[in-house]
Amino acid sequence: MPHSKGDDIYRANRRRSVALNGHKTSVSLEQDYWECLIMIARARNSTVADLIAAIDAERVNPNLSSALRLLVLREAKAGRLGPGP
């Protein structure tokens, strides 16, 4: 079924620039995933930039955006994501 642009469930990807080891790159994530990354970083007493750098250093998936989505999925499945920011 078609959705309207205002439906929260269909919030579009947004490209964000991040610096990893002094080199700029970008990730394309839906707002909900970005908000979860903020929650994960706070729970780890970290910044989103440091969290992304850690995932980048450890990832086996060649796509950074996918690796970040998988992190959010793992955290959600483990019950470590509470109410939103």
Protein Blocks (a to p, Z undefined) as FASTA:
>chain_A
ZZdfklmklcccddddddeehiacdddddfklmmmmmmmmmmnopafklmmmmmmmmpmb
fblklmmmmmmmmmmmnopaccdZZ
